[in-house]
């Protein structure tokens, strides 16, 4: 696990790790659940079982993957900036 210790008061600062966890979890759950609901509704409306459902699920997976990569790269960039500040 990634914990940052705060040297000034010797406590564990878990907020950055929790922030990344919550952002990644959101990107996993929301697009896929929405895609499943929308795909199932469209399939039942148009009678195309399971093709729209599968297409929406694939699109939800692609959107989730993009969001996760974006959050992780942003966090890595933040860590690099903090690391450079600590080395100065």
For each residue, the residues with C-beta under 8 A, 3 or more apart:
1: 17
2: 16 17
3: 12 13 14 17
4: 12 13 16 17
5: 10 11 12 13
6: 9 10 11 12 13
7: 10
8:
9: 6
10: 5 6 7
11: 5 6
12: 3 4 5 6
13: 3 4 5 6 16
14: 3 17 18
15: 18 19
16: 2 4 13 19 20 75
17: 1 2 3 4 14 20 21
18: 14 15 21 22
19: 15 16 22 23
20: 16 17 23 24 71 72 75
21: 17 18 24 25
22: 18 19 25 26
23: 19 20 26 27 71
24: 20 21 27 28 68 71 72
25: 21 22 28 29
26: 22 23 29 30
27: 23 24 30 31 64 67 68 71
28: 24 25 32 64 68
29: 25 26 32 33
30: 26 27 33 34
31: 27 34 35 60 61 63 64 67
32: 28 29 35 36 57 60 61 64
33: 29 30 36 37 60
34: 30 31 37 38 60
35: 31 32 38 39 56 57 59 60 61 63
36: 32 33 39 40 53 56 57 60
37: 33 34 40 41
38: 34 35 41 42 56
39: 35 36 42 43 52 53 54 55 56 57
40: 36 37 43 44 53
41: 37 38 44 45
42: 38 39 45 46 48 52 53 56
43: 39 40 46 47 48 49 50 51 52 53
44: 40 41 47 49
45: 41 42
46: 42 43 52
47: 43 44
48: 42 43 51 52
49: 43 44 53
50: 43 53 54
51: 43 48 54 55
52: 39 42 43 46 48 55 56
53: 36 39 40 42 43 49 50 56 57
54: 39 50 51 57 58
55: 39 51 52 58 59
56: 35 36 38 39 42 52 53 59 60
57: 32 35 36 39 53 54 60 61
58: 54 55 61 62
59: 35 55 56 62 63
60: 31 32 33 34 35 36 56 57 63 64
61: 31 32 35 57 58 64 65
62: 58 59 65 66
63: 31 35 59 60 66 67
64: 27 28 31 32 60 61 67 68
65: 61 62 68 69
66: 62 63 69 70
67: 27 31 63 64 70 71
68: 24 27 28 64 65 71 72
69: 65 66 72 73
70: 66 67 73 74
71: 20 23 24 27 67 68 74 75
72: 20 24 68 69 75 76
73: 69 70 76 77
74: 70 71 77 78
75: 16 20 71 72 78 79
76: 72 73 79 80
77: 73 74 80 81
78: 74 75 81 82
79: 75 76 82 83
80: 76 77 83 84
81: 77 78 84 85
82: 78 79 85 86
83: 79 80 86 87
84: 80 81 87 88
85: 81 82 88
86: 82 83
87: 83 84
88: 84 85
